[in-house]
Structure formats: C-alpha cells, structure tokens
Amino acid sequence: MTAKRTYTRHRAAAALLLLTSAFIAPAQAETLRGALAKAYASNPTLTGARAGQRATDENVPIQKAGGRPGLDLTGSYSESILKPTISFTSPQRTVNAQATLTVPVYSGGTVRNGIKAAKIRVAAGQASLRGTEASIFSQTVAAYMDVIRDMAIVSLNAANVKVLEVNLQATNDRFEVGDVTRTDVAQSQSRLALAQSDYQTAQANLITSRENYIALVGEAPDNLEAPPQLPGLPADPDAAVQVALKDNPDILAAQKQREARGYDVKAARGSVMPTLSAFTQAGYTNYLDSLDNGSAGGGSQINKQAAAGIQISVPLYQGGRPAAQVRQNQALESQAIEQEIEAERSVIAQTRAAYASWQASLQTIDSNQKAVAAADLSLEGVRAENSVGSRTILDILNAEQESLNAKVQLVAARRNAYVAGFSLLAAMGHAEADDLGLESGTLYDPMVNYDRVKGKWFDWDFDPAARPVATRTVDTPAQNANVDAASARQP
C-alpha cells in the first residue's frame, strides 16, 4: 500500500505540472502588433515590392518625355590627311557645331494615351503593394501563432514525458513489491519511449517555427504574448464577400490593369496617324584658315546658318506593323478582362473558404474544450479506480494519452481559428497597416514618391545609389527548442 500511495502522489504532482505548464503568461512579452510592425519596416519581400512600385512610378515621366521638347547639340573636328587632288576648295581642317530643337505638336494620341496607361498602372501597382502587405501580415500572423502553438505543444509533451517517467518509476516500485507484473512495466516503458519521440518531434517543429518567424520578422521570437481579439469579423460569408469585392486589393489591381490595357490599344492606334513637330536648327562651321577659295584676298573661313520650320510625317505603309501592334494590345486587353474575372473568382473563393475555416475552428475549440474537461475527469477517475485495483496500468496510460491529445488539439484549434480569422480580414482587404494601427512611425505612402517624380524633367536628376532597407538575419543565433515556464502558453 505504501508503493500505491507514493505512486498516487507522484501522479498528482505530474498531472498538476501537465495542466499548468501551457497556461503561464510571460513577464515580458513581444506583442503581435510589434511583430507586424517589425515585418512592415524590414521584411525584404515588402521593401522590395515598394522599390518595384517606385520603378513603376517612373513610367509616368518616361511617357511624358515623349511629348516634351528635345534639344540636341553635336560637334566635330576633322583634319584632312590627304586632300583630293582635283579639289581646290577643300579645307585642311574643320570645326563644326550644330544645335537642333524639336517640339512635338501632334503624335496621333500615342503620347497622351501612353501617359494615361502609365498613371493607371501606378494605381494598379499601389493596389498590388497593398496585397503584398496583407500577404506578409498574414504570413507573420501565422508564424507568430505557430511559435505560440509549438511552444505550448513542446511544454505539454515535456510534461507528459515527466508524468510517464513518474509512472515508470512508480510501476517499478510496485513491481518490486509484487503489486504489478512485468507486463505493466513494459507497457510503461513503451509509452515513455513513444512520448520521448513525440517530444523530440515537437521540439523540431518549434525550431522550424522560430526560424520561419525570423525569416519574416527579422528578429528571434521572444516571449510572445497572446494575440488580441480580431476586429471587424463579418457575421456571415455573404457580408464578407460584399466587402471583399469592394476593398480587396487584388481585385482593384486587376481592374486597373484592364483599364491600362484599353489605353494601350489607343496608343497603338496612334502609330498610323500623322505626326507634326516644330523644329529650329542652328549651325556653325569654322575652317580654321585652311579653306583655299582661289582668290588672292581669301574669303570667309566661318559659316553660320539657322533655320526654323515644321515637319509633318504621314505614314503610308509600315509593313503591317501597326495593325499587328493594335491586335496584340487588343488581345492583351482581352486577357486583362479575363484576369479581372479570375481575380474576382479567386477572392470570392478565398473569402468563403476563410470564413468556413474560421467558423469550423471556433466550433473545434468548443468541442476540444469539452474533450479536455472530459479527458481530465476520465483520467482522474481511472487513477482513482486503479488505486482500488479495478483499473490497470494500461488504462491509466491510455487515459493520459487521451488527455494529452485533447490538449494538443485544443492548442492547434486556437491557432487555426486566429489564423483563419486574420486570413478572412486579409481577403476582405482589411488587414493592412492602416487597419491594424501599427506603431511603427510614419507608414509608407507610395503617393509620396509618385508625387515626387511625376513632374520631373531634368536629365541629370538622379537618385542616390540604392542601399538595403531590409535587415539581414545572418547574425541571429540558430534557434533551439527551449521553453521556460514563463514562456509556455496556449494561443
């Protein structure tokens, strides 16, 4: 009976550890908002997308350049090595300079429509940038919740190993006094070995989650705090779809791309229209006293000229190129129309699926909470019945395993519910920096760069050399699976 009482006390202590290890809050914690702010500021996918958008902005001044005046200056110096034998007026050396100013007057609509297409593509790019932002945030939320989930699972499995170690010790004690058989000892040993294997797998999963977190956020996860409640979740899938059709950035980007393709068609049609330009030319030639004009007194060694006028060009035949270009852009416009419908279909499917996953996860949480309570009650009852000899060691081992499985499934369900809820907000277009109220200083506004460059006209107005914005992670230490008592928690 002494061995039984020792066994019961060990079981009670180990069970208390198993129940509390995943619920203790950290003293100092990183918040989800803080993690999102770090990803917003330094994630290379996002900072790279911003650089790509700045490149798209430059298409507007590039298109505008086609309708602006052009000024060319050419100069040359020539030295005659061998003068023609039959020429008596050929100069020995010549300095020549010529300036030409050309002002486009009419280009058949090519420039005008090209500018409009470029402006619309800027808007499309800004919508795509919003989509990239929401995607990075969704990945960051998933990585954040993965770390919390896997820390809790590691803690639960560690506690389970300790419980089974106590079980094995108590079973050995009871075997020594003849209270149980060798079979009971073997069953305890087998279950402990399996638990140790599950614990090692959980540790590997935690390391993977931590490294993935570093790849997204740029820093190692440190005592992650439980996330806040998600705001603005819809009451039903139809309401979610209506919001998504209006606010989802992928749909907005596809719409803008389709509009831009329409202007591409108009710009291509301009290639068969006449073009009109005004020009001014001025020239200067100096023969450097090397011109022999056959007269005793010599003649002028300098020639100056200037001219102004207009030039009209009427294309009559270009080998079929204009028609091919128009047809090509019409086909691309048709493709953009289909891509807009494709984006709409995809967003509708994503929104409905995310809503269904969110609802299913909420129901799973409720079911798993009941399962945890029932498994704990069952485990307590089996232990009590074992103490009076009506239950075997295997019954206790099975009950402990069921209790562990229920807790692990509850942790996973809570993670899945939160990630699905955030994915639903992202599909609705409401998971961006403005929506989340990130405390990361001034938020990136793509219009600032666009307003800066859209009217630039100077040929030498370069930007500084490119420098990295995203942070590197090569100096972060390799992650481990250590979980202290202050960090283990459920999502």
matplotlib code that plots the C-alpha trace (Angstrom):
import matplotlib.pyplot as plt

x = [0.0, 2.9, 4.0, 0.5, 0.3, 3.8, 2.6, -0.6, 1.3, 3.8, 0.8, -0.9, 2.2, 2.9, -0.7, -0.6, 2.6, 0.9, -2.1, -0.4, 2.7, 0.9, -1.0, 1.6, 2.0, 5.4, 6.6, 7.9, 6.4, 6.5, 3.1, 1.6, 1.4, 5.1, 5.9, 3.8, 5.5, 8.9, 7.9, 6.3, 9.6, 12.1, 10.7, 12.6, 9.6, 7.7, 10.6, 11.4, 7.8, 8.0, 11.1, 9.3, 6.4, 8.9, 10.1, 6.5, 6.1, 8.9, 6.9, 4.8, 7.7, 9.1, 5.8, 5.7, 9.2, 7.8, 5.7, 8.3, 10.8, 14.1, 17.4, 20.4, 23.9, 26.5, 30.1, 33.0, 36.6, 38.2, 41.7, 42.2, 45.1, 45.1, 43.4, 41.5, 43.8, 41.1, 39.6, 41.0, 38.5, 38.6, 39.6, 42.5, 40.7, 37.1, 35.3, 31.6, 28.8, 25.0, 22.0, 18.5, 15.4, 12.4, 8.9, 6.3, 2.9, 0.8, 1.7, -1.6, -2.6, 0.3, 1.9, -1.4, -2.7, 0.7, 0.7, -2.8, -1.9, 1.2, -0.8, -3.4, -0.6, 0.7, -2.7, -2.6, 0.8, -0.3, -3.1, -0.7, 1.5, -1.4, -1.9, 1.7, 1.4, -1.6, 0.1, 3.2, 1.0, -0.9, 2.3, 3.6, 0.4, 0.6, 4.3, 3.6, 0.8, 2.9, 5.5, 3.0, 1.3, 4.5, 5.9, 2.7, 2.9, 6.6, 5.6, 2.7, 4.9, 7.7, 5.3, 3.9, 7.4, 7.8, 4.5, 5.4, 8.8, 7.0, 4.6, 7.5, 9.3, 6.1, 5.4, 8.9, 8.3, 5.0, 6.7, 9.3, 6.6, 4.7, 1.7, 2.0, 3.5, 6.4, 3.9, 2.8, 6.4, 7.0, 3.8, 5.1, 8.5, 6.9, 4.6, 7.6, 9.7, 6.8, 6.3, 10.0, 9.8, 6.8, 8.7, 11.6, 9.3, 7.6, 11.0, 11.9, 8.6, 9.2, 12.7, 11.2, 8.5, 11.0, 13.3, 10.3, 9.4, 12.9, 12.7, 9.5, 10.1, 13.9, 14.3, 14.0, 10.7, 11.0, 8.2, 5.3, 2.2, -1.3, -2.7, -5.6, -9.1, -9.6, -11.8, -14.4, -15.1, -18.2, -21.5, -21.8, -20.0, -22.1, -21.3, -17.6, -17.8, -19.5, -16.7, -14.0, -15.5, -15.2, -11.9, -9.7, -6.5, -6.1, -9.4, -8.6, -5.2, -6.8, -9.4, -6.7, -4.6, -7.6, -8.2, -4.5, -4.7, -7.5, -5.3, -2.5, -4.8, -5.5, -1.8, -1.1, -3.7, -1.8, 1.1, -0.9, -1.8, 0.3, 2.7, 3.5, 6.5, 8.2, 11.9, 14.7, 18.3, 21.4, 24.9, 28.4, 31.4, 35.0, 37.6, 40.5, 42.0, 42.5, 40.0, 41.5, 38.8, 41.2, 41.1, 44.0, 42.3, 40.9, 37.4, 35.4, 36.6, 33.4, 30.0, 26.8, 23.3, 19.9, 16.5, 13.1, 10.0, 7.5, 7.6, 4.7, 5.1, 2.3, 2.9, 1.6, 2.8, 4.8, 4.8, 1.7, 3.4, 0.8, -2.1, -0.2, 0.6, -3.1, -4.3, -1.6, -2.8, -6.4, -5.6, -3.8, -6.8, -8.9, -6.5, -6.7, -10.5, -10.4, -7.7, -10.1, -12.8, -10.2, -9.1, -12.8, -13.4, -10.3, -11.1, -14.7, -13.4, -10.7, -13.2, -15.8, -13.1, -11.5, -14.9, -15.7, -12.3, -12.8, -16.2, -15.1, -12.1, -14.4, -16.6, -13.5, -12.3, -15.6, -15.5, -11.9, -12.5, -15.2, -12.9, -10.1, -12.5, -13.9, -10.4, -9.2, -12.2, -11.7, -8.1, -8.9, -11.5, -9.2, -6.5, -8.9, -10.2, -6.6, -5.9, -8.5, -7.4, -10.3, -8.1, -4.8, -1.7, -2.6, -5.9, -4.1, -1.6, -4.4, -6.3, -3.1, -2.6, -6.2, -5.8, -2.6, -4.1, -7.1, -4.9, -2.7, -5.8, -7.2, -3.9, -3.9, -7.6, -7.0, -4.1, -6.1, -9.1, -7.0, -5.1, -8.3, -9.9, -6.9, -6.9, -10.6, -9.8, -7.0, -9.4, -11.8, -9.0, -8.9, -5.6, -3.2, -1.1, -3.8, -6.4, -4.1, -2.9, 0.8, 3.0, 6.0, 6.4, 5.2, 3.6, 4.9, 2.8, 3.5, 2.0, 4.9, 7.3, 4.9, 4.2, 8.0, 8.8, 5.7, 6.7, 10.5, 12.0, 15.7, 18.0, 20.5, 18.1, 19.3, 18.5, 21.2, 22.7, 20.5, 21.0, 19.4, 16.3, 15.5, 17.6, 19.7, 19.3, 22.8, 23.8, 20.8, 21.6, 20.4, 17.1, 16.6, 13.5, 14.0, 10.7, 10.9, 7.9, 7.3, 7.0, 4.8, 1.2, -1.7, -2.7]
y = [0.0, 2.4, 2.0, 2.8, 6.0, 7.1, 6.3, 8.4, 11.4, 11.3, 11.1, 14.1, 16.2, 15.3, 15.9, 19.4, 20.2, 18.9, 21.1, 24.3, 24.2, 25.6, 28.4, 30.6, 34.1, 35.6, 38.5, 40.4, 39.6, 40.6, 41.6, 40.6, 44.3, 44.7, 41.7, 43.1, 46.5, 44.9, 42.9, 46.1, 48.0, 45.4, 42.4, 42.1, 41.0, 44.1, 46.5, 45.0, 45.5, 49.1, 49.5, 47.9, 50.3, 53.2, 51.8, 51.7, 55.4, 56.3, 55.1, 58.3, 60.8, 58.4, 58.6, 62.3, 62.7, 61.6, 64.8, 67.2, 69.3, 67.7, 69.6, 68.0, 69.5, 67.9, 69.0, 67.7, 68.4, 67.0, 67.1, 66.3, 63.8, 63.6, 66.4, 65.4, 66.1, 67.6, 69.9, 73.4, 74.5, 71.5, 72.8, 71.3, 71.3, 72.0, 72.6, 72.1, 72.6, 72.2, 72.6, 71.3, 72.0, 69.8, 70.4, 67.6, 69.1, 66.1, 62.4, 60.8, 60.3, 57.9, 60.0, 61.1, 57.5, 56.2, 58.7, 57.7, 54.0, 54.7, 56.6, 53.8, 51.2, 53.3, 52.9, 49.2, 48.8, 50.6, 48.1, 45.2, 46.7, 46.6, 43.0, 42.2, 44.0, 41.9, 38.7, 39.4, 40.2, 37.0, 35.0, 36.9, 36.2, 32.5, 32.4, 34.1, 31.7, 28.7, 29.7, 30.0, 26.8, 24.8, 26.2, 25.0, 21.6, 21.2, 22.1, 19.7, 16.9, 17.7, 17.5, 14.3, 12.8, 13.7, 12.2, 8.9, 8.9, 9.1, 6.4, 4.1, 4.7, 4.1, 1.0, -0.3, 0.3, -1.6, -4.4, -4.8, -5.4, -7.7, -5.3, -5.3, -7.6, -7.3, -6.6, -3.4, -2.3, -3.0, -1.0, 2.0, 1.8, 1.6, 4.6, 6.6, 5.9, 7.0, 10.1, 11.0, 10.6, 12.9, 15.4, 15.4, 15.9, 18.8, 20.4, 20.1, 21.7, 24.6, 25.3, 25.4, 27.8, 30.0, 30.1, 30.9, 33.7, 35.2, 35.0, 37.1, 39.5, 39.7, 39.0, 35.9, 35.4, 36.4, 35.6, 36.1, 37.5, 36.1, 38.0, 40.5, 39.8, 40.4, 43.3, 43.6, 40.0, 39.5, 37.9, 35.7, 34.8, 36.9, 40.1, 39.1, 38.7, 42.0, 43.8, 41.8, 42.7, 46.4, 46.5, 43.5, 44.9, 42.1, 42.9, 46.6, 45.9, 43.7, 46.4, 49.0, 46.7, 46.2, 49.9, 50.5, 47.9, 49.9, 52.9, 50.7, 49.8, 53.6, 54.3, 51.6, 53.0, 56.3, 54.7, 55.0, 58.7, 61.6, 63.3, 67.0, 68.7, 72.1, 72.5, 75.0, 74.4, 76.4, 75.6, 76.9, 75.9, 77.2, 76.1, 77.4, 79.4, 76.2, 76.9, 77.9, 79.6, 80.5, 84.3, 86.5, 88.2, 85.0, 84.5, 83.9, 81.0, 80.9, 79.7, 80.3, 79.1, 78.9, 77.6, 77.0, 75.2, 72.5, 68.9, 66.6, 62.8, 60.8, 57.0, 55.3, 51.8, 50.2, 46.5, 45.7, 46.5, 49.0, 46.6, 43.8, 46.0, 47.0, 43.4, 42.4, 45.0, 44.1, 40.5, 41.7, 43.8, 40.7, 38.8, 41.5, 41.3, 37.6, 38.1, 40.5, 37.9, 35.3, 37.6, 38.1, 34.4, 33.7, 36.3, 35.1, 31.5, 32.7, 34.7, 32.0, 29.3, 31.5, 32.2, 28.5, 27.6, 30.3, 29.0, 25.4, 26.3, 28.1, 25.0, 22.8, 24.9, 24.4, 20.7, 20.4, 22.3, 19.8, 17.0, 18.3, 18.6, 15.1, 13.6, 15.2, 13.9, 10.4, 10.4, 11.3, 8.6, 5.9, 6.8, 6.5, 3.2, 2.0, 2.7, 0.3, -2.3, -2.0, -0.4, -1.5, 0.5, 0.4, 2.1, 4.9, 5.2, 5.4, 8.0, 10.1, 9.9, 10.9, 13.9, 15.0, 14.6, 16.7, 19.5, 19.5, 19.6, 22.5, 24.4, 23.7, 24.7, 28.0, 28.7, 27.7, 29.9, 33.0, 32.5, 31.8, 34.9, 37.1, 35.4, 36.4, 40.0, 39.9, 38.6, 41.4, 43.9, 44.9, 43.5, 46.3, 48.7, 51.4, 48.8, 47.3, 50.6, 49.7, 51.7, 51.8, 55.6, 57.1, 54.5, 54.0, 56.1, 55.2, 58.5, 60.4, 59.0, 59.3, 63.0, 63.5, 62.1, 62.5, 66.0, 65.7, 66.7, 67.3, 64.7, 64.7, 64.4, 61.0, 59.4, 58.3, 54.9, 52.0, 50.7, 47.8, 48.6, 45.1, 43.7, 40.6, 37.7, 36.1, 37.3, 35.8, 32.7, 29.3, 28.6, 25.9, 24.3, 25.6, 26.6, 28.0, 28.0, 31.7, 31.3, 28.3, 29.3, 28.5, 30.8]
z = [0.0, 0.6, -3.0, -4.1, -2.1, -3.4, -6.9, -6.4, -5.0, -8.0, -10.4, -8.8, -8.9, -12.5, -13.5, -12.0, -14.0, -17.2, -16.7, -15.8, -18.0, -21.0, -19.3, -17.6, -19.1, -19.7, -17.6, -20.6, -24.0, -27.6, -29.0, -32.3, -33.2, -32.5, -34.7, -37.5, -37.2, -37.5, -40.6, -42.0, -41.6, -42.6, -44.5, -47.8, -49.8, -48.7, -49.0, -52.4, -53.6, -52.6, -54.7, -57.6, -57.2, -57.3, -60.6, -61.9, -60.9, -63.3, -66.3, -66.0, -66.6, -69.2, -71.1, -70.6, -72.1, -75.5, -75.6, -74.4, -76.5, -77.4, -77.7, -79.4, -79.8, -82.0, -82.6, -84.6, -85.6, -88.7, -90.1, -93.8, -94.1, -97.9, -99.8, -103.0, -106.0, -108.1, -105.4, -104.9, -102.2, -99.8, -96.3, -94.4, -91.1, -89.9, -86.7, -86.8, -84.3, -84.7, -82.4, -83.0, -81.0, -81.8, -80.3, -80.8, -81.7, -82.5, -82.2, -83.1, -79.4, -78.7, -76.0, -74.4, -74.1, -73.0, -70.1, -69.1, -69.2, -67.1, -64.5, -64.2, -63.8, -60.9, -59.3, -60.1, -58.6, -55.4, -55.1, -55.6, -53.0, -50.6, -51.5, -50.8, -47.4, -46.5, -47.6, -45.4, -42.5, -42.9, -43.0, -40.0, -38.0, -39.0, -37.9, -34.7, -33.8, -34.9, -32.4, -29.6, -30.6, -30.9, -27.6, -25.9, -27.5, -26.5, -23.0, -22.9, -24.3, -21.9, -19.0, -20.4, -20.5, -16.9, -16.0, -17.7, -16.1, -12.7, -13.9, -14.8, -11.5, -9.6, -11.7, -11.0, -7.2, -7.3, -9.3, -6.7, -4.1, -6.4, -6.9, -10.7, -13.4, -15.8, -18.5, -16.7, -16.5, -20.2, -21.1, -19.1, -20.8, -24.3, -23.6, -22.3, -25.3, -27.6, -25.6, -25.8, -29.6, -29.8, -27.6, -30.0, -32.9, -31.2, -30.5, -34.1, -35.1, -32.7, -34.1, -37.6, -36.5, -34.8, -37.8, -40.1, -37.7, -38.0, -41.8, -41.8, -38.9, -38.9, -35.1, -33.0, -31.2, -27.5, -25.1, -27.5, -25.9, -26.6, -29.6, -29.2, -30.5, -34.2, -35.0, -37.8, -38.5, -40.6, -39.4, -42.5, -45.7, -47.9, -46.0, -46.2, -49.9, -50.4, -48.5, -50.4, -53.8, -52.9, -50.9, -51.9, -53.4, -55.9, -57.5, -57.6, -59.2, -61.9, -62.6, -63.1, -65.3, -67.5, -67.8, -68.7, -71.4, -73.0, -73.3, -74.7, -77.6, -78.2, -78.1, -80.6, -83.0, -83.0, -84.9, -88.2, -87.6, -89.0, -86.6, -86.5, -84.9, -85.0, -85.2, -85.0, -86.2, -85.9, -87.3, -87.0, -89.2, -88.9, -91.4, -89.2, -92.1, -94.1, -96.9, -100.2, -102.3, -105.1, -104.5, -103.7, -100.8, -99.4, -98.2, -95.1, -93.0, -90.9, -91.9, -89.8, -90.5, -88.8, -89.8, -88.4, -89.6, -89.1, -90.1, -90.8, -91.3, -92.8, -92.6, -95.7, -95.3, -92.4, -93.4, -91.3, -88.0, -86.7, -87.2, -85.5, -82.6, -82.2, -82.4, -79.9, -77.4, -78.0, -77.2, -74.0, -73.1, -73.5, -71.3, -68.7, -68.7, -68.1, -65.4, -63.6, -63.6, -62.4, -59.5, -58.6, -58.6, -56.5, -53.9, -53.5, -53.0, -50.6, -48.6, -48.3, -47.5, -44.8, -43.3, -43.3, -41.8, -39.1, -38.1, -38.1, -35.9, -33.4, -33.2, -32.9, -30.0, -28.2, -28.9, -27.8, -24.6, -23.7, -24.7, -22.4, -19.5, -20.1, -20.6, -17.3, -15.5, -17.0, -16.1, -12.5, -12.4, -13.9, -11.4, -8.5, -9.8, -10.2, -6.6, -5.6, -8.2, -10.7, -13.4, -15.0, -15.7, -19.4, -18.7, -16.9, -19.8, -22.3, -20.3, -20.0, -23.7, -24.5, -22.1, -23.9, -27.3, -26.3, -25.0, -28.1, -30.4, -28.4, -28.8, -32.6, -32.9, -31.2, -33.6, -36.6, -35.6, -35.2, -38.5, -40.4, -38.9, -40.0, -43.4, -43.7, -42.9, -45.5, -48.1, -47.3, -47.8, -44.1, -42.9, -43.8, -41.7, -41.5, -40.4, -37.7, -36.3, -36.3, -34.1, -36.4, -37.0, -40.3, -42.5, -46.0, -48.5, -52.2, -53.3, -51.8, -54.3, -57.1, -56.4, -56.2, -59.6, -61.8, -62.9, -63.1, -66.4, -65.8, -67.5, -64.6, -61.7, -60.4, -57.0, -54.6, -55.0, -53.9, -50.3, -48.5, -46.4, -45.1, -42.2, -42.6, -40.3, -40.7, -37.2, -35.4, -33.4, -34.5, -32.7, -30.1, -28.6, -25.1, -23.4, -19.9, -17.5, -18.2, -21.9, -22.3, -23.1, -25.3, -28.2]

ax = plt.figure().add_subplot(projection="3d")
ax.plot(x, y, z, "-o")
ax.set_aspect("equal")
plt.show()
